[in-house]
Amino acid sequence: MKKWREVGIAVISATAICTSAWAGAGPTEHSHDESFSAGEPGDAKKPARIVQVTMGESDGKMTFTPDKVEVRKDEQIKFVLRNNGELDHEFILATTADNLKHAEAMKKNPDMEHDDPNGTRLAPKKTGEIVWKFTKRGTFEYSCLIPGHREAGMIGTVVVK
Ligand SMILES: [Cu+2]
């Protein structure tokens, strides 16, 4: 009589997937050094033109109002920010390239907090201020980099003439 042996094959996955891309990328991915792409931090003791910007959601979109601001080169602006929405929102002032890079970093680390001279995060119904000196001509932007918000419309343009 013939005996059949069952042969068990153990498949061992040797693939160890490292999900901590953030930790591996190092702190330079999201640098908070003192160079800013849209000019330089302002001096609160010096005169500034006040520009009010509100954030919020409506009809499935997320918005800044206004979504366009014009300034003169070397003008100092005090952005008076108010979150009128139901969600947290950010106001991050930089070049589009910088904000896109920053947005990628935020996708890996959505709870990243910001309290930098060029940006802030506001809870619903909160207000904040950013004093900024636009020392470079060109087109810059303020954007909310919480994942999905920029895509939903949270981009404003600053044109420095
Ligand atoms: Cu937002």
Backbone and ligand atoms as CSV (ligand in chain L), in Angstrom:
chain,resi,resn,atom,element,x,y,z
A,1,MET,N,N,0.832,-1.194,0.000
A,1,MET,CA,C,0.000,0.000,0.000
A,1,MET,C,C,0.866,1.242,0.000
A,2,LYS,N,N,0.488,2.131,-0.855
A,2,LYS,CA,C,1.297,3.330,-1.017
A,2,LYS,C,C,0.777,4.470,-0.156
A,3,LYS,N,N,1.688,5.113,0.497
A,3,LYS,CA,C,1.338,6.236,1.362
A,3,LYS,C,C,1.679,7.566,0.712
A,4,TRP,N,N,0.673,8.355,0.646
A,4,TRP,CA,C,0.934,9.693,0.113
A,4,TRP,C,C,1.228,10.654,1.255
A,5,ARG,N,N,2.258,11.311,1.075
A,5,ARG,CA,C,2.600,12.293,2.107
A,5,ARG,C,C,2.182,13.683,1.647
A,6,GLU,N,N,1.596,14.318,2.527
A,6,GLU,CA,C,1.272,15.706,2.200
A,6,GLU,C,C,2.449,16.604,2.538
A,7,VAL,N,N,2.742,17.353,1.612
A,7,VAL,CA,C,3.870,18.266,1.815
A,7,VAL,C,C,3.340,19.685,1.987
A,8,GLY,N,N,3.579,20.169,3.120
A,8,GLY,CA,C,3.173,21.565,3.362
A,8,GLY,C,C,4.276,22.522,2.973
A,9,ILE,N,N,3.874,23.478,2.254
A,9,ILE,CA,C,4.859,24.491,1.865
A,9,ILE,C,C,4.556,25.794,2.596
A,10,ALA,N,N,5.469,26.130,3.346
A,10,ALA,CA,C,5.302,27.397,4.062
A,10,ALA,C,C,5.874,28.535,3.235
A,11,VAL,N,N,5.014,29.414,2.948
A,11,VAL,CA,C,5.496,30.585,2.205
A,11,VAL,C,C,5.770,31.702,3.205
A,12,ILE,N,N,6.963,32.021,3.248
A,12,ILE,CA,C,7.333,33.080,4.183
A,12,ILE,C,C,7.629,34.366,3.416
A,13,SER,N,N,6.909,35.355,3.784
A,13,SER,CA,C,7.169,36.625,3.139
A,13,SER,C,C,8.365,37.273,3.797
A,14,ALA,N,N,9.331,37.460,3.011
A,14,ALA,CA,C,10.544,38.068,3.544
A,14,ALA,C,C,10.548,39.572,3.319
A,15,THR,N,N,9.437,40.047,2.828
A,15,THR,CA,C,9.407,41.471,2.513
A,15,THR,C,C,9.014,42.286,3.736
A,16,ALA,N,N,9.933,42.977,4.222
A,16,ALA,CA,C,9.625,43.880,5.333
A,16,ALA,C,C,9.448,45.279,4.749
A,17,ILE,N,N,8.253,45.778,4.914
A,17,ILE,CA,C,7.994,47.090,4.339
A,17,ILE,C,C,8.171,48.176,5.400
A,18,CYS,N,N,9.012,49.068,5.086
A,18,CYS,CA,C,9.239,50.175,6.011
A,18,CYS,C,C,8.263,51.291,5.675
A,19,THR,N,N,7.370,51.533,6.581
A,19,THR,CA,C,6.367,52.570,6.325
A,19,THR,C,C,6.765,53.929,6.885
A,20,SER,N,N,7.856,53.931,7.586
A,20,SER,CA,C,8.222,55.200,8.213
A,20,SER,C,C,9.086,56.048,7.292
A,21,ALA,N,N,8.513,56.340,6.132
A,21,ALA,CA,C,9.248,57.163,5.176
A,21,ALA,C,C,9.574,58.525,5.769
A,22,TRP,N,N,8.673,58.986,6.626
A,22,TRP,CA,C,8.871,60.308,7.222
A,22,TRP,C,C,10.144,60.336,8.059
A,23,ALA,N,N,10.274,59.339,8.927
A,23,ALA,CA,C,11.444,59.298,9.795
A,23,ALA,C,C,12.711,59.149,8.972
A,24,GLY,N,N,12.599,58.372,7.877
A,24,GLY,CA,C,13.772,58.136,7.058
A,24,GLY,C,C,14.193,59.354,6.257
A,25,ALA,N,N,13.240,60.201,5.987
A,25,ALA,CA,C,13.529,61.342,5.140
A,25,ALA,C,C,14.341,62.410,5.860
A,26,GLY,N,N,14.247,62.411,7.161
A,26,GLY,CA,C,15.039,63.368,7.931
A,26,GLY,C,C,14.395,64.735,7.993
A,27,PRO,N,N,14.856,65.534,8.898
A,27,PRO,CA,C,14.223,66.826,9.163
A,27,PRO,C,C,14.379,67.843,8.033
A,28,THR,N,N,15.317,67.625,7.140
A,28,THR,CA,C,15.522,68.614,6.083
A,28,THR,C,C,14.363,68.632,5.088
A,29,GLU,N,N,13.571,67.549,5.059
A,29,GLU,CA,C,12.396,67.520,4.180
A,29,GLU,C,C,11.422,68.649,4.491
A,30,HIS,N,N,11.368,69.008,5.739
A,30,HIS,CA,C,10.417,70.025,6.153
A,30,HIS,C,C,11.181,71.048,6.979
A,31,SER,N,N,11.974,71.800,6.310
A,31,SER,CA,C,12.882,72.660,7.052
A,31,SER,C,C,12.197,73.932,7.520
A,32,HIS,N,N,12.502,74.308,8.699
A,32,HIS,CA,C,11.974,75.536,9.268
A,32,HIS,C,C,13.128,76.496,9.508
A,33,ASP,N,N,13.967,76.612,8.511
A,33,ASP,CA,C,15.089,77.521,8.707
A,33,ASP,C,C,14.611,78.951,8.462
A,34,GLU,N,N,15.518,79.870,8.459
A,34,GLU,CA,C,15.114,81.269,8.427
A,34,GLU,C,C,15.024,81.865,7.031
A,35,SER,N,N,15.058,81.041,6.007
A,35,SER,CA,C,14.864,81.597,4.676
A,35,SER,C,C,13.438,81.323,4.231
A,36,PHE,N,N,12.786,82.362,3.741
A,36,PHE,CA,C,11.393,82.241,3.341
A,36,PHE,C,C,11.267,82.650,1.889
A,37,SER,N,N,10.423,81.956,1.172
A,37,SER,CA,C,10.390,82.197,-0.261
A,37,SER,C,C,9.582,83.421,-0.664
A,38,ALA,N,N,8.725,83.939,0.226
A,38,ALA,CA,C,7.849,85.045,-0.181
A,38,ALA,C,C,8.292,86.404,0.365
A,39,GLY,N,N,9.480,86.495,0.916
A,39,GLY,CA,C,9.932,87.751,1.506
A,39,GLY,C,C,10.510,87.477,2.874
A,40,GLU,N,N,10.162,88.326,3.847
A,40,GLU,CA,C,10.713,88.098,5.184
A,40,GLU,C,C,9.688,88.426,6.264
A,41,PRO,N,N,9.863,87.848,7.436
A,41,PRO,CA,C,8.938,88.145,8.528
A,41,PRO,C,C,8.903,89.640,8.796
A,42,GLY,N,N,7.735,90.159,9.092
A,42,GLY,CA,C,7.594,91.590,9.320
A,42,GLY,C,C,7.986,91.989,10.722
A,43,ASP,N,N,7.962,93.298,10.941
A,43,ASP,CA,C,8.264,93.867,12.243
A,43,ASP,C,C,6.975,94.500,12.767
A,44,ALA,N,N,6.400,93.890,13.782
A,44,ALA,CA,C,5.094,94.320,14.299
A,44,ALA,C,C,5.111,95.750,14.828
A,45,LYS,N,N,6.298,96.288,15.103
A,45,LYS,CA,C,6.383,97.662,15.615
A,45,LYS,C,C,6.319,98.694,14.496
A,46,LYS,N,N,6.472,98.250,13.271
A,46,LYS,CA,C,6.443,99.163,12.136
A,46,LYS,C,C,5.069,99.181,11.478
A,47,PRO,N,N,4.755,100.294,10.758
A,47,PRO,CA,C,3.430,100.374,10.148
A,47,PRO,C,C,3.193,99.255,9.134
A,48,ALA,N,N,1.946,98.851,9.067
A,48,ALA,CA,C,1.591,97.789,8.130
A,48,ALA,C,C,0.188,98.049,7.605
A,49,ARG,N,N,-0.028,97.680,6.367
A,49,ARG,CA,C,-1.377,97.739,5.821
A,49,ARG,C,C,-2.108,96.468,6.240
A,50,ILE,N,N,-3.325,96.659,6.697
A,50,ILE,CA,C,-4.084,95.500,7.167
A,50,ILE,C,C,-4.870,94.882,6.014
A,51,VAL,N,N,-4.721,93.587,5.861
A,51,VAL,CA,C,-5.504,92.838,4.872
A,51,VAL,C,C,-6.208,91.715,5.626
A,52,GLN,N,N,-7.533,91.744,5.589
A,52,GLN,CA,C,-8.289,90.701,6.278
A,52,GLN,C,C,-8.535,89.534,5.331
A,53,VAL,N,N,-8.296,88.352,5.817
A,53,VAL,CA,C,-8.554,87.147,5.023
A,53,VAL,C,C,-9.365,86.180,5.883
A,54,THR,N,N,-10.494,85.750,5.340
A,54,THR,CA,C,-11.282,84.749,6.072
A,54,THR,C,C,-11.175,83.406,5.358
A,55,MET,N,N,-11.271,82.356,6.140
A,55,MET,CA,C,-11.231,80.995,5.613
A,55,MET,C,C,-12.555,80.323,5.928
A,56,GLY,N,N,-12.933,79.396,5.059
A,56,GLY,CA,C,-14.187,78.698,5.334
A,56,GLY,C,C,-14.505,77.663,4.287
A,57,GLU,N,N,-15.650,77.036,4.470
A,57,GLU,CA,C,-16.116,76.026,3.514
A,57,GLU,C,C,-17.521,76.419,3.075
A,58,SER,N,N,-17.812,76.183,1.793
A,58,SER,CA,C,-19.186,76.339,1.314
A,58,SER,C,C,-19.354,75.579,0.014
A,59,ASP,N,N,-20.484,74.928,-0.135
A,59,ASP,CA,C,-20.818,74.170,-1.340
A,59,ASP,C,C,-19.716,73.184,-1.748
A,60,GLY,N,N,-19.160,72.504,-0.787
A,60,GLY,CA,C,-18.139,71.506,-1.097
A,60,GLY,C,C,-16.782,72.085,-1.447
A,61,LYS,N,N,-16.664,73.417,-1.368
A,61,LYS,CA,C,-15.371,74.037,-1.637
A,61,LYS,C,C,-14.811,74.637,-0.363
A,62,MET,N,N,-13.514,74.852,-0.383
A,62,MET,CA,C,-12.864,75.526,0.743
A,62,MET,C,C,-12.197,76.765,0.180
A,63,THR,N,N,-12.351,77.860,0.880
A,63,THR,CA,C,-11.960,79.125,0.272
A,63,THR,C,C,-11.222,80.069,1.221
A,64,PHE,N,N,-10.438,80.935,0.587
A,64,PHE,CA,C,-9.923,82.141,1.222
A,64,PHE,C,C,-10.687,83.304,0.611
A,65,THR,N,N,-11.090,84.263,1.436
A,65,THR,CA,C,-11.716,85.478,0.926
A,65,THR,C,C,-10.986,86.678,1.494
A,66,PRO,N,N,-10.339,87.528,0.674
A,66,PRO,CA,C,-10.232,87.398,-0.775
A,66,PRO,C,C,-9.236,86.311,-1.167
A,67,ASP,N,N,-9.225,85.989,-2.471
A,67,ASP,CA,C,-8.245,85.012,-2.931
A,67,ASP,C,C,-7.174,85.659,-3.804
A,68,LYS,N,N,-7.146,87.005,-3.761
A,68,LYS,CA,C,-6.075,87.700,-4.471
A,68,LYS,C,C,-5.744,89.010,-3.765
A,69,VAL,N,N,-4.463,89.252,-3.545
A,69,VAL,CA,C,-4.014,90.462,-2.866
A,69,VAL,C,C,-2.854,91.034,-3.667
A,70,GLU,N,N,-2.889,92.360,-3.868
A,70,GLU,CA,C,-1.770,93.018,-4.555
A,70,GLU,C,C,-1.014,93.886,-3.575
A,71,VAL,N,N,0.291,93.806,-3.601
A,71,VAL,CA,C,1.103,94.650,-2.719
A,71,VAL,C,C,2.257,95.265,-3.497
A,72,ARG,N,N,2.812,96.331,-2.934
A,72,ARG,CA,C,3.995,96.925,-3.530
A,72,ARG,C,C,5.223,96.266,-2.922
A,73,LYS,N,N,6.292,96.251,-3.702
A,73,LYS,CA,C,7.542,95.697,-3.187
A,73,LYS,C,C,7.950,96.469,-1.926
A,74,ASP,N,N,8.407,95.757,-0.928
A,74,ASP,CA,C,8.831,96.275,0.375
A,74,ASP,C,C,7.685,96.770,1.255
A,75,GLU,N,N,6.458,96.549,0.800
A,75,GLU,CA,C,5.332,96.914,1.643
A,75,GLU,C,C,5.174,95.857,2.751
A,76,GLN,N,N,4.792,96.367,3.916
A,76,GLN,CA,C,4.542,95.439,5.022
A,76,GLN,C,C,3.033,95.270,5.183
A,77,ILE,N,N,2.623,94.027,5.269
A,77,ILE,CA,C,1.197,93.700,5.370
A,77,ILE,C,C,0.951,92.959,6.676
A,78,LYS,N,N,-0.101,93.377,7.346
A,78,LYS,CA,C,-0.562,92.574,8.486
A,78,LYS,C,C,-1.817,91.825,8.036
A,79,PHE,N,N,-1.666,90.512,7.868
A,79,PHE,CA,C,-2.817,89.682,7.518
A,79,PHE,C,C,-3.586,89.391,8.805
A,80,VAL,N,N,-4.821,89.823,8.830
A,80,VAL,CA,C,-5.694,89.517,9.965
A,80,VAL,C,C,-6.602,88.376,9.515
A,81,LEU,N,N,-6.376,87.225,10.117
A,81,LEU,CA,C,-6.991,85.988,9.633
A,81,LEU,C,C,-8.127,85.564,10.537
A,82,ARG,N,N,-9.149,85.035,9.904
A,82,ARG,CA,C,-10.251,84.491,10.694
A,82,ARG,C,C,-10.760,83.215,10.033
A,83,ASN,N,N,-10.882,82.184,10.821
A,83,ASN,CA,C,-11.439,80.930,10.320
A,83,ASN,C,C,-12.938,80.911,10.628
A,84,ASN,N,N,-13.741,81.134,9.596
A,84,ASN,CA,C,-15.199,81.106,9.757
A,84,ASN,C,C,-15.796,79.737,9.468
A,85,GLY,N,N,-14.936,78.754,9.229
A,85,GLY,CA,C,-15.424,77.436,8.845
A,85,GLY,C,C,-15.683,76.518,10.019
A,86,GLU,N,N,-15.927,75.264,9.667
A,86,GLU,CA,C,-16.199,74.239,10.676
A,86,GLU,C,C,-14.974,73.362,10.916
A,87,LEU,N,N,-13.948,73.557,10.110
A,87,LEU,CA,C,-12.738,72.737,10.182
A,87,LEU,C,C,-11.523,73.620,10.463
A,88,ASP,N,N,-10.444,72.993,10.898
A,88,ASP,CA,C,-9.175,73.711,11.013
A,88,ASP,C,C,-8.719,74.140,9.624
A,89,HIS,N,N,-8.067,75.277,9.553
A,89,HIS,CA,C,-7.462,75.713,8.300
A,89,HIS,C,C,-6.127,76.383,8.569
A,90,GLU,N,N,-5.312,76.392,7.518
A,90,GLU,CA,C,-4.000,77.020,7.606
A,90,GLU,C,C,-3.871,78.163,6.624
A,91,PHE,N,N,-2.941,79.012,6.923
A,91,PHE,CA,C,-2.569,80.091,6.019
A,91,PHE,C,C,-1.052,80.032,5.954
A,92,ILE,N,N,-0.524,79.538,4.850
A,92,ILE,CA,C,0.926,79.404,4.702
A,92,ILE,C,C,1.360,80.213,3.488
A,93,LEU,N,N,2.214,81.185,3.744
A,93,LEU,CA,C,2.646,82.130,2.729
A,93,LEU,C,C,3.999,81.689,2.164
A,94,ALA,N,N,4.052,81.454,0.858
A,94,ALA,CA,C,5.292,80.986,0.239
A,94,ALA,C,C,5.141,81.044,-1.278
A,95,THR,N,N,6.133,80.507,-1.985
A,95,THR,CA,C,5.949,80.336,-3.420
A,95,THR,C,C,5.086,79.087,-3.640
A,96,THR,N,N,4.520,78.990,-4.830
A,96,THR,CA,C,3.737,77.802,-5.158
A,96,THR,C,C,4.608,76.549,-5.050
A,97,ALA,N,N,5.836,76.645,-5.545
A,97,ALA,CA,C,6.733,75.485,-5.502
A,97,ALA,C,C,6.966,75.032,-4.066
A,98,ASP,N,N,7.208,75.980,-3.178
A,98,ASP,CA,C,7.445,75.639,-1.777
A,98,ASP,C,C,6.203,75.030,-1.134
A,99,ASN,N,N,5.058,75.608,-1.442
A,99,ASN,CA,C,3.836,75.083,-0.830
A,99,ASN,C,C,3.503,73.685,-1.327
A,100,LEU,N,N,3.782,73.420,-2.597
A,100,LEU,CA,C,3.531,72.075,-3.121
A,100,LEU,C,C,4.438,71.056,-2.446
A,101,LYS,N,N,5.688,71.448,-2.242
A,101,LYS,CA,C,6.638,70.565,-1.574
A,101,LYS,C,C,6.173,70.300,-0.136
A,102,HIS,N,N,5.758,71.375,0.486
A,102,HIS,CA,C,5.297,71.311,1.863
A,102,HIS,C,C,4.017,70.456,1.971
A,103,ALA,N,N,3.147,70.585,0.965
A,103,ALA,CA,C,1.904,69.814,0.961
A,103,ALA,C,C,2.197,68.316,0.908
A,104,GLU,N,N,3.233,67.935,0.154
A,104,GLU,CA,C,3.619,66.522,0.089
A,104,GLU,C,C,4.052,66.032,1.466
A,105,ALA,N,N,4.827,66.848,2.157
A,105,ALA,CA,C,5.283,66.473,3.498
A,105,ALA,C,C,4.099,66.336,4.449
A,106,MET,N,N,3.097,67.198,4.263
A,106,MET,CA,C,1.910,67.156,5.116
A,106,MET,C,C,1.104,65.866,4.924
A,107,LYS,N,N,1.133,65.326,3.697
A,107,LYS,CA,C,0.394,64.082,3.448
A,107,LYS,C,C,0.976,62.938,4.266
A,108,LYS,N,N,2.287,62.990,4.483
A,108,LYS,CA,C,2.932,61.950,5.278
A,108,LYS,C,C,2.743,62.194,6.764
A,109,ASN,N,N,2.483,63.412,7.106
A,109,ASN,CA,C,2.390,63.775,8.521
A,109,ASN,C,C,1.295,64.824,8.692
A,110,PRO,N,N,0.022,64.395,8.545
A,110,PRO,CA,C,-1.093,65.360,8.486
A,110,PRO,C,C,-1.287,66.174,9.749
A,111,ASP,N,N,-0.761,65.701,10.863
A,111,ASP,CA,C,-0.977,66.436,12.100
A,111,ASP,C,C,0.132,67.433,12.403
A,112,MET,N,N,0.990,67.602,11.423
A,112,MET,CA,C,2.070,68.555,11.575
A,112,MET,C,C,1.514,69.925,11.994
A,113,GLU,N,N,2.077,70.477,13.003
A,113,GLU,CA,C,1.608,71.787,13.472
A,113,GLU,C,C,2.504,72.876,12.903
A,114,HIS,N,N,1.897,74.001,12.638
A,114,HIS,CA,C,2.693,75.114,12.130
A,114,HIS,C,C,2.548,76.327,13.026
A,115,ASP,N,N,3.637,76.875,13.374
A,115,ASP,CA,C,3.617,78.142,14.066
A,115,ASP,C,C,4.884,78.872,13.655
A,116,ASP,N,N,4.930,79.192,12.387
A,116,ASP,CA,C,6.101,79.820,11.804
A,116,ASP,C,C,5.756,81.254,11.453
A,117,PRO,N,N,6.779,82.091,11.228
A,117,PRO,CA,C,6.475,83.476,10.864
A,117,PRO,C,C,5.626,83.587,9.603
A,118,ASN,N,N,5.749,82.632,8.685
A,118,ASN,CA,C,5.016,82.720,7.415
A,118,ASN,C,C,3.741,81.886,7.398
A,119,GLY,N,N,3.334,81.367,8.540
A,119,GLY,CA,C,2.119,80.570,8.497
A,119,GLY,C,C,1.560,80.242,9.856
A,120,THR,N,N,0.276,79.909,9.845
A,120,THR,CA,C,-0.375,79.545,11.095
A,120,THR,C,C,-1.543,78.617,10.808
A,121,ARG,N,N,-1.979,77.920,11.826
A,121,ARG,CA,C,-3.134,77.038,11.713
A,121,ARG,C,C,-4.182,77.516,12.709
A,122,LEU,N,N,-5.415,77.653,12.228
A,122,LEU,CA,C,-6.477,78.169,13.080
A,122,LEU,C,C,-7.607,77.161,13.224
A,123,ALA,N,N,-8.025,76.969,14.452
A,123,ALA,CA,C,-9.213,76.153,14.727
A,123,ALA,C,C,-10.447,76.969,14.327
A,124,PRO,N,N,-11.603,76.314,14.172
A,124,PRO,CA,C,-12.820,77.045,13.800
A,124,PRO,C,C,-13.092,78.211,14.745
A,125,LYS,N,N,-13.491,79.334,14.139
A,125,LYS,CA,C,-13.853,80.582,14.838
A,125,LYS,C,C,-12.668,81.292,15.492
A,126,LYS,N,N,-11.460,80.831,15.206
A,126,LYS,CA,C,-10.284,81.489,15.786
A,126,LYS,C,C,-9.728,82.528,14.825
A,127,THR,N,N,-8.979,83.464,15.393
A,127,THR,CA,C,-8.354,84.492,14.584
A,127,THR,C,C,-6.840,84.453,14.799
A,128,GLY,N,N,-6.128,85.025,13.856
A,128,GLY,CA,C,-4.680,85.068,13.964
A,128,GLY,C,C,-4.125,86.196,13.128
A,129,GLU,N,N,-2.838,86.418,13.246
A,129,GLU,CA,C,-2.188,87.489,12.486
A,129,GLU,C,C,-0.844,87.016,11.956
A,130,ILE,N,N,-0.555,87.458,10.760
A,130,ILE,CA,C,0.773,87.250,10.189
A,130,ILE,C,C,1.243,88.607,9.679
A,131,VAL,N,N,2.386,89.067,10.173
A,131,VAL,CA,C,2.956,90.322,9.680
A,131,VAL,C,C,4.105,89.957,8.752
A,132,TRP,N,N,3.999,90.467,7.529
A,132,TRP,CA,C,4.949,90.019,6.516
A,132,TRP,C,C,5.436,91.182,5.670
A,133,LYS,N,N,6.713,91.147,5.337
A,133,LYS,CA,C,7.276,92.160,4.455
A,133,LYS,C,C,7.614,91.503,3.118
A,134,PHE,N,N,6.999,92.034,2.074
A,134,PHE,CA,C,7.190,91.458,0.734
A,134,PHE,C,C,8.379,92.129,0.073
A,135,THR,N,N,9.536,91.533,0.218
A,135,THR,CA,C,10.775,92.139,-0.252
A,135,THR,C,C,11.131,91.722,-1.680
A,136,LYS,N,N,10.337,90.841,-2.251
A,136,LYS,CA,C,10.643,90.378,-3.616
A,136,LYS,C,C,9.449,90.591,-4.528
A,137,ARG,N,N,9.727,91.035,-5.736
A,137,ARG,CA,C,8.657,91.121,-6.728
A,137,ARG,C,C,8.308,89.721,-7.212
A,138,GLY,N,N,7.075,89.573,-7.641
A,138,GLY,CA,C,6.685,88.277,-8.200
A,138,GLY,C,C,5.321,87.863,-7.706
A,139,THR,N,N,4.984,86.636,-7.987
A,139,THR,CA,C,3.692,86.098,-7.585
A,139,THR,C,C,3.918,85.022,-6.530
A,140,PHE,N,N,3.250,85.199,-5.419
A,140,PHE,CA,C,3.369,84.259,-4.309
A,140,PHE,C,C,1.971,83.764,-3.957
A,141,GLU,N,N,1.890,82.933,-2.956
A,141,GLU,CA,C,0.551,82.440,-2.615
A,141,GLU,C,C,0.430,82.156,-1.136
A,142,TYR,N,N,-0.811,82.158,-0.698
A,142,TYR,CA,C,-1.124,81.605,0.618
A,142,TYR,C,C,-2.033,80.413,0.367
A,143,SER,N,N,-1.766,79.365,1.113
A,143,SER,CA,C,-2.468,78.126,0.854
A,143,SER,C,C,-2.696,77.395,2.170
A,144,CYS,N,N,-3.729,76.572,2.187
A,144,CYS,CA,C,-3.957,75.691,3.329
A,144,CYS,C,C,-3.446,74.318,2.930
A,145,LEU,N,N,-2.475,73.809,3.692
A,145,LEU,CA,C,-1.799,72.575,3.290
A,145,LEU,C,C,-2.299,71.342,4.031
A,146,ILE,N,N,-3.395,71.486,4.739
A,146,ILE,CA,C,-4.020,70.299,5.334
A,146,ILE,C,C,-4.486,69.434,4.159
A,147,PRO,N,N,-4.138,68.120,4.155
A,147,PRO,CA,C,-4.427,67.302,2.972
A,147,PRO,C,C,-5.861,67.454,2.468
A,148,GLY,N,N,-5.979,67.735,1.180
A,148,GLY,CA,C,-7.287,67.888,0.538
A,148,GLY,C,C,-7.779,69.319,0.444
A,149,HIS,N,N,-7.279,70.202,1.279
A,149,HIS,CA,C,-7.828,71.557,1.324
A,149,HIS,C,C,-7.357,72.430,0.159
A,150,ARG,N,N,-6.096,72.311,-0.168
A,150,ARG,CA,C,-5.590,73.070,-1.312
A,150,ARG,C,C,-6.349,72.649,-2.574
A,151,GLU,N,N,-6.536,71.319,-2.685
A,151,GLU,CA,C,-7.241,70.773,-3.846
A,151,GLU,C,C,-8.698,71.251,-3.881
A,152,ALA,N,N,-9.264,71.518,-2.702
A,152,ALA,CA,C,-10.663,71.955,-2.635
A,152,ALA,C,C,-10.813,73.455,-2.869
A,153,GLY,N,N,-9.691,74.140,-3.085
A,153,GLY,CA,C,-9.784,75.548,-3.449
A,153,GLY,C,C,-9.020,76.523,-2.573
A,154,MET,N,N,-8.331,76.004,-1.567
A,154,MET,CA,C,-7.680,76.938,-0.640
A,154,MET,C,C,-6.321,77.427,-1.123
A,155,ILE,N,N,-6.383,78.262,-2.148
A,155,ILE,CA,C,-5.174,78.931,-2.652
A,155,ILE,C,C,-5.522,80.397,-2.872
A,156,GLY,N,N,-4.702,81.283,-2.390
A,156,GLY,CA,C,-4.840,82.695,-2.682
A,156,GLY,C,C,-3.541,83.200,-3.288
A,157,THR,N,N,-3.643,84.240,-4.097
A,157,THR,CA,C,-2.464,84.740,-4.799
A,157,THR,C,C,-2.055,86.101,-4.250
A,158,VAL,N,N,-0.763,86.298,-4.088
A,158,VAL,CA,C,-0.226,87.618,-3.741
A,158,VAL,C,C,0.668,88.059,-4.895
A,159,VAL,N,N,0.329,89.187,-5.487
A,159,VAL,CA,C,1.156,89.730,-6.550
A,159,VAL,C,C,1.924,90.919,-5.983
A,160,VAL,N,N,3.244,90.832,-6.036
A,160,VAL,CA,C,4.106,91.891,-5.512
A,160,VAL,C,C,4.679,92.658,-6.690
A,161,LYS,N,N,4.316,93.980,-6.757
A,161,LYS,CA,C,4.747,94.799,-7.898
A,161,LYS,C,C,5.820,95.797,-7.515
L,1,CU,CU,CU,-7.958,74.249,5.173
